């Protein structure tokens, strides 16, 4: 972020909830691909990286949202045509459902570890 809370990128767009409900998923791969299109990464060594490209996620899985409420802000400096390509990926990264889903256990249970020596 630039001094005073500003951002280095020339453009800022908002990803909004298409309907009310709960954020049930945010697909990091789709969001990352959308940001890459806007200059936030590269596929080849010749691709130019935009240091001002960023995605600020405002709502996470489980959060309630109203229709048209901001889900994320996207910052970038490239021309409008890139936004048209990236927008469907960024908007599609968020899924809104009627009810919140319980958190998914990713690795295992949380609690005291059992020692290997049995003590």
N, CA and C of each residue as an Amber inpcrd file, in Angstrom:
protein
   357
   0.8370000  -1.1780000   0.0000000   0.0000000   0.0000000   0.0000000
   0.8830000   1.2420000   0.0000000   0.4290000   2.2450000  -0.6840000
   1.1710000   3.4950000  -0.7430000   0.9210000   4.2980000   0.5290000
   1.7520000   5.3050000   0.7570000   1.5830000   6.1550000   1.9330000
   0.1890000   6.7600000   1.9350000  -0.4090000   6.8470000   3.0940000
  -1.7420000   7.4220000   3.2100000  -2.8500000   6.4300000   2.9300000
  -2.5220000   5.1280000   2.8000000  -3.5470000   4.1160000   2.5960000
  -3.9420000   3.9140000   1.1510000  -3.3110000   4.6150000   0.2190000
  -3.6360000   4.4540000  -1.1950000  -3.0120000   3.1940000  -1.7570000
  -3.2940000   2.9070000  -3.0180000  -2.7350000   1.7290000  -3.6640000
  -1.9610000   2.1630000  -4.8890000  -0.9460000   1.3950000  -5.2560000
  -0.0780000   1.7520000  -6.3720000  -0.7380000   1.5640000  -7.7270000
  -1.7260000   0.6840000  -7.8500000  -2.3460000   0.3830000  -9.1280000
  -3.2430000   1.5320000  -9.5800000  -3.4370000   1.6100000 -10.8960000
  -4.2460000   2.6720000 -11.4700000  -5.7350000   2.3960000 -11.4550000
  -6.1410000   1.1380000 -11.4150000  -7.5540000   0.7610000 -11.4500000
  -7.9210000  -0.0050000 -10.1900000  -9.1540000   0.1630000  -9.7480000
  -9.6930000  -0.6270000  -8.6330000 -11.1170000  -1.0160000  -9.0140000
 -11.4170000  -2.2860000  -8.9100000 -12.7620000  -2.7950000  -9.2040000
 -13.2460000  -3.6070000  -8.0150000 -14.5520000  -3.7190000  -7.8880000
 -15.1520000  -4.4390000  -6.7760000 -15.8660000  -5.6750000  -7.3080000
 -15.6390000  -6.8090000  -6.6540000 -16.3800000  -8.0380000  -6.9300000
 -17.5310000  -8.0580000  -5.9310000 -18.7660000  -8.1710000  -6.4360000
 -19.9530000  -8.0800000  -5.5750000 -20.7180000  -9.4010000  -5.5410000
 -21.4210000  -9.6120000  -4.4370000 -22.2350000 -10.8150000  -4.2770000
 -23.4110000 -10.7590000  -5.2600000 -23.6200000 -11.8280000  -6.0510000
 -24.7340000 -11.8350000  -7.0000000 -26.0950000 -12.0180000  -6.3170000
 -26.0700000 -12.5010000  -5.0800000 -27.3050000 -12.7020000  -4.3130000
 -26.9420000 -12.7290000  -2.8370000 -27.9500000 -12.6640000  -1.9840000
 -27.7240000 -12.7460000  -0.5470000 -27.5680000 -14.1910000  -0.1070000
 -26.9450000 -14.3890000   1.0260000 -26.7400000 -15.7180000   1.5840000
 -25.4560000 -15.7610000   2.3760000 -24.7170000 -16.8470000   2.2040000
 -23.4430000 -17.0230000   2.8950000 -22.3660000 -17.3780000   1.8780000
 -21.1640000 -16.8770000   2.0990000 -20.0390000 -17.2890000   1.2560000
 -19.7510000 -18.7410000   1.6270000 -19.9050000 -19.6330000   0.6610000
 -19.6560000 -21.0500000   0.9240000 -18.3050000 -21.4990000   0.3870000
 -17.7140000 -20.7000000  -0.5050000 -16.4260000 -21.0960000  -1.0840000
 -15.7740000 -19.9030000  -1.7540000 -14.4630000 -19.8450000  -1.6670000
 -13.6590000 -18.9200000  -2.4620000 -12.5550000 -19.7460000  -3.0930000
 -12.6140000 -19.9000000  -4.3940000 -11.6650000 -20.7180000  -5.1410000
 -10.3780000 -19.9200000  -5.3640000  -9.3700000 -20.2190000  -4.5750000
  -8.1070000 -19.4790000  -4.6420000  -7.4300000 -19.6300000  -6.0020000
  -7.5630000 -20.7830000  -6.6280000  -6.9500000 -20.9850000  -7.9490000
  -7.5830000 -20.0580000  -8.9820000  -8.9180000 -19.9770000  -9.0060000
  -9.6040000 -19.1000000  -9.9590000  -9.2670000 -17.6340000  -9.6930000
  -9.2640000 -17.2540000  -8.4060000  -8.9220000 -15.8710000  -8.0550000
  -7.4840000 -15.5560000  -8.4630000  -6.5780000 -16.4840000  -8.2220000
  -5.1770000 -16.2800000  -8.5920000  -4.9800000 -16.1900000 -10.0970000
  -5.7050000 -17.0060000 -10.8410000  -5.6150000 -16.9530000 -12.3030000
  -6.1520000 -15.6120000 -12.8130000  -7.2450000 -15.1520000 -12.2310000
  -7.7770000 -13.8460000 -12.6180000  -6.7870000 -12.7330000 -12.3400000
  -6.1570000 -12.7860000 -11.1870000  -5.1590000 -11.7760000 -10.8390000
  -3.9310000 -11.8730000 -11.7380000  -3.5400000 -13.0970000 -12.1140000
  -2.4080000 -13.2620000 -13.0280000  -2.6830000 -12.5810000 -14.3610000
  -3.9100000 -12.7180000 -14.8630000  -4.2840000 -12.0750000 -16.1240000
  -4.1220000 -10.5550000 -16.0240000  -4.3710000 -10.0270000 -14.8470000
  -4.2610000  -8.5780000 -14.6260000  -2.8380000  -8.1310000 -14.3100000
  -1.8820000  -9.0410000 -14.3780000  -0.4850000  -8.6840000 -14.1760000
   0.0810000  -9.0780000 -12.8340000  -0.6950000  -9.7770000 -12.0150000
  -0.2350000 -10.1670000 -10.6850000   0.6630000 -11.3830000 -10.6640000
   0.9910000 -11.9240000 -11.8040000   1.8730000 -13.0860000 -11.9070000
   2.1950000 -13.3110000 -13.3730000   2.9190000 -14.3760000 -13.6450000
   3.2630000 -14.6400000 -15.0390000   3.3310000 -16.1330000 -15.3050000
   3.1320000 -16.4830000 -16.5650000   3.2610000 -17.8700000 -16.9960000
   4.5920000 -18.1160000 -17.6930000   5.1190000 -17.0710000 -18.3380000
   6.4090000 -17.2010000 -19.0170000   7.3570000 -16.1290000 -18.4880000
   8.6240000 -16.3150000 -18.7520000   9.6240000 -15.3430000 -18.2990000
   9.4420000 -13.9870000 -18.9610000   8.8240000 -13.9520000 -20.1210000
   8.6280000 -12.6990000 -20.8460000   7.4330000 -11.8910000 -20.3320000
   6.5240000 -12.5240000 -19.5900000   5.3620000 -11.8120000 -19.0410000
   5.8380000 -10.7540000 -18.0450000   5.2000000  -9.5920000 -18.0930000
   5.5360000  -8.5000000 -17.1860000   4.6330000  -8.5790000 -15.9560000
   5.2360000  -8.4680000 -14.7700000   4.4810000  -8.4920000 -13.5160000
   4.1820000  -7.0560000 -13.0950000   2.9340000  -6.7990000 -12.7610000
   2.4920000  -5.4980000 -12.2750000   2.6010000  -5.5060000 -10.7500000
   3.5510000  -4.7730000 -10.1660000   3.7150000  -4.8020000  -8.7100000
   2.5280000  -4.2080000  -7.9480000   1.6600000  -3.4970000  -8.6400000
   0.4860000  -2.9250000  -7.9910000  -0.7420000  -3.8060000  -8.0690000
  -0.6600000  -4.9310000  -8.7860000  -1.8120000  -5.8300000  -8.9050000
  -2.0340000  -6.5500000  -7.5850000  -3.2750000  -6.5350000  -7.1130000
  -3.5790000  -7.1630000  -5.8280000  -5.0540000  -7.5160000  -5.7490000
  -5.3520000  -8.4840000  -4.9020000  -6.7280000  -8.8770000  -4.6100000
  -6.9160000  -8.7570000  -3.1030000  -7.8390000  -7.9310000  -2.6780000
  -8.1590000  -7.7720000  -1.2650000  -9.4850000  -8.4900000  -1.0130000
  -9.4370000  -9.6130000  -0.3210000 -10.6380000 -10.3940000  -0.0300000
 -11.3150000  -9.7760000   1.1910000 -12.5840000  -9.4140000   1.0270000
 -13.3320000  -8.7440000   2.0890000 -14.2500000  -9.6920000   2.8520000
 -14.6610000 -10.7860000   2.2060000 -15.5510000 -11.7690000   2.8360000
 -14.9440000 -13.1540000   2.6720000 -14.9770000 -13.9400000   3.7460000
 -14.4170000 -15.2920000   3.7050000 -15.5330000 -16.3130000   3.8580000
 -15.2010000 -17.5770000   3.6570000 -16.1810000 -18.6570000   3.7700000
 -16.8640000 -18.5980000   5.1310000 -18.1930000 -18.6930000   5.1070000
 -18.9930000 -18.6460000   6.3210000 -19.5880000 -17.2830000   6.6090000
 -19.0610000 -16.2450000   5.9730000 -19.5750000 -14.8900000   6.2200000
 -20.9260000 -14.6910000   5.5410000 -21.8730000 -14.0370000   6.2370000
 -23.1410000 -13.6940000   5.5860000 -22.9330000 -12.4980000   4.6570000
 -23.6610000 -12.4650000   3.5380000 -23.5820000 -11.3510000   2.5930000
 -24.9710000 -11.0040000   2.0840000 -25.1460000  -9.7660000   1.7330000
 -26.3600000  -9.2910000   1.0930000 -26.0990000  -9.1800000  -0.4020000
 -27.1590000  -9.1980000  -1.1800000 -27.0050000  -9.0220000  -2.6250000
 -26.2770000  -7.7170000  -2.8980000 -25.3200000  -7.7600000  -3.8050000
 -24.5290000  -6.6150000  -4.2560000 -23.4980000  -6.1380000  -3.2240000
 -23.3300000  -6.8650000  -2.1280000 -22.3280000  -6.5030000  -1.1250000
 -20.9290000  -6.8230000  -1.6550000 -19.9400000  -5.9650000  -1.4080000
 -18.5780000  -6.2370000  -1.8760000 -17.9870000  -7.4990000  -1.2450000
 -17.4340000  -8.3660000  -2.0880000 -16.7450000  -9.5770000  -1.6480000
 -15.2300000  -9.3870000  -1.6770000 -14.7680000  -8.6100000  -2.6500000
 -13.3310000  -8.3880000  -2.8210000 -13.1020000  -7.1250000  -3.6320000
 -11.8950000  -6.5790000  -3.5120000 -11.4560000  -5.4640000  -4.3520000
 -10.2440000  -5.9200000  -5.1440000 -10.2060000  -5.5260000  -6.3980000
  -9.1250000  -5.9080000  -7.3030000  -8.4080000  -4.6400000  -7.7500000
  -7.0990000  -4.6380000  -7.6310000  -6.2800000  -3.4960000  -8.0340000
  -5.3720000  -3.9300000  -9.1770000  -5.2630000  -3.0910000 -10.2140000
  -4.4060000  -3.4120000 -11.3580000  -4.1210000  -2.1570000 -12.1660000
  -3.1480000  -2.2320000 -13.0580000  -2.7510000  -1.0800000 -13.8610000
  -2.9290000  -1.2840000 -15.3550000  -3.2720000  -2.4910000 -15.7740000
  -3.3210000  -2.7600000 -17.2120000  -4.6140000  -2.2410000 -17.8410000
  -4.7010000  -2.3670000 -19.1460000  -5.8300000  -1.8060000 -19.8830000
  -7.1320000  -2.5930000 -19.6750000  -8.2240000  -1.9870000 -20.0520000
  -9.5770000  -2.4980000 -19.8380000  -9.7990000  -3.9020000 -20.3980000
  -9.2030000  -4.2400000 -21.5140000  -9.4060000  -5.5570000 -22.1140000
  -9.0140000  -6.6980000 -21.1920000  -8.0090000  -6.4930000 -20.3860000
  -7.5860000  -7.5240000 -19.4330000  -8.6460000  -7.7340000 -18.3550000
  -9.2960000  -6.6670000 -17.9190000 -10.3510000  -6.7920000 -16.9100000
 -11.4840000  -7.6610000 -17.4440000 -11.8460000  -7.4560000 -18.7020000
 -12.9280000  -8.2410000 -19.3050000 -12.6000000  -9.7330000 -19.3220000
 -11.3360000 -10.0680000 -19.4520000 -10.8960000 -11.4690000 -19.4420000
 -10.8430000 -12.0330000 -18.0110000 -10.3950000 -11.2300000 -17.0700000
 -10.2110000 -11.6900000 -15.6860000 -11.5020000 -11.6930000 -14.8720000
 -12.4160000 -10.8190000 -15.1950000 -13.6330000 -10.6430000 -14.3920000
 -14.4280000 -11.9280000 -14.1620000 -14.7070000 -12.7380000 -15.1930000
 -15.4760000 -13.9660000 -14.9360000 -14.7840000 -14.9220000 -13.9600000
 -13.4620000 -14.9970000 -14.0230000 -12.7240000 -15.8580000 -13.0880000
 -12.8300000 -15.3330000 -11.6640000 -12.6680000 -14.0360000 -11.5050000
 -12.7130000 -13.4350000 -10.1730000 -14.1170000 -13.4980000  -9.5810000
 -15.1220000 -13.2170000 -10.3860000 -16.4990000 -13.2930000  -9.8910000
 -16.8900000 -14.7410000  -9.6000000 -16.4460000 -15.6600000 -10.4590000
 -16.7750000 -17.0700000 -10.2850000 -16.0310000 -17.7430000  -9.1460000
 -15.0150000 -17.0890000  -8.6140000 -14.2420000 -17.6700000  -7.5160000
 -15.0720000 -17.7550000  -6.2310000 -16.0660000 -16.8770000  -6.1110000
 -16.9000000 -16.8410000  -4.9070000 -18.2080000 -17.5750000  -5.1540000
 -18.5620000 -18.4700000  -4.2350000 -19.8530000 -19.1500000  -4.2890000
 -20.6830000 -18.6880000  -3.1040000 -21.9470000 -18.3900000  -3.3820000
 -22.8770000 -17.9370000  -2.3470000 -23.9690000 -18.9940000  -2.2150000
 -24.2150000 -19.4440000  -0.9820000 -25.2400000 -20.4470000  -0.7260000
 -26.2860000 -19.9310000   0.2420000 -27.3340000 -20.7170000   0.4070000
 -28.4470000 -20.3470000   1.2900000 -28.0790000 -20.4670000   2.7660000
 -27.1820000 -21.3770000   3.0850000 -26.7820000 -21.5540000   4.4820000
 -25.2860000 -21.7540000   4.5610000 -24.7480000 -21.4430000   5.7160000
 -23.3160000 -21.5970000   5.9130000 -22.9750000 -23.0790000   6.0610000
 -21.8090000 -23.4500000   5.6360000 -21.3550000 -24.8280000   5.7390000
 -20.4230000 -24.9710000   6.9320000 -20.4380000 -26.1110000   7.6170000
 -19.4810000 -26.2900000   8.7160000 -18.0620000 -26.3330000   8.1640000
 -17.0980000 -25.8590000   8.9330000 -15.7160000 -25.8880000   8.4470000
 -15.2640000 -27.3190000   8.1690000 -14.4700000 -27.4780000   7.1250000
 -13.9530000 -28.7830000   6.7430000 -12.6240000 -29.0350000   7.4410000
 -12.4770000 -30.1950000   8.0480000 -11.2330000 -30.5700000   8.6890000
 -10.2510000 -30.9700000   7.5910000  -9.1550000 -30.2540000   7.4950000
  -8.2270000 -30.4480000   6.3940000  -7.1860000 -31.5190000   6.6860000
  -6.5280000 -31.4720000   7.8280000  -5.4060000 -32.3710000   8.1030000
  -5.7640000 -33.4350000   9.1300000  -6.3080000 -33.0680000  10.2310000
  -6.6130000 -33.9950000  11.3080000  -7.2250000 -33.2460000  12.4600000
  -7.3290000 -33.8840000  13.5760000  -7.9510000 -33.2330000  14.7230000
  -6.9570000 -32.3270000  15.4350000  -7.5020000 -31.3690000  16.1630000
  -6.6860000 -30.4450000  16.9290000  -6.7300000 -30.8950000  18.3880000
  -5.5990000 -30.9900000  19.0030000  -5.5360000 -31.4090000  20.3990000
  -4.1190000 -31.8270000  20.7340000  -3.9340000 -32.3590000  21.9410000
  -2.5940000 -32.7590000  22.3340000  -2.0760000 -33.9030000  21.4440000
  -0.8280000 -33.8330000  21.1150000  -0.2010000 -34.8750000  20.2930000
   0.1560000 -36.0700000  21.1410000   0.0530000 -37.2410000  20.5380000
   0.5390000 -38.4580000  21.2040000   2.0110000 -38.6160000  20.8570000
   2.7910000 -38.8830000  21.8520000   4.2270000 -39.0810000  21.6160000
   4.4510000 -40.4540000  21.0080000   5.4490000 -40.5270000  20.1670000
   5.7460000 -41.8040000  19.4930000   6.2590000 -42.8720000  20.4530000
   6.8770000 -42.4410000  21.5450000   7.4310000 -43.4290000  22.4780000
   6.3650000 -43.9280000  23.4520000   5.0910000 -43.4510000  23.2850000
   3.9860000 -43.9310000  24.0980000   3.8500000 -43.2190000  25.4160000
   4.7480000 -42.3240000  25.7660000   4.6660000 -41.6190000  27.0630000
   3.6720000 -40.5000000  27.0230000
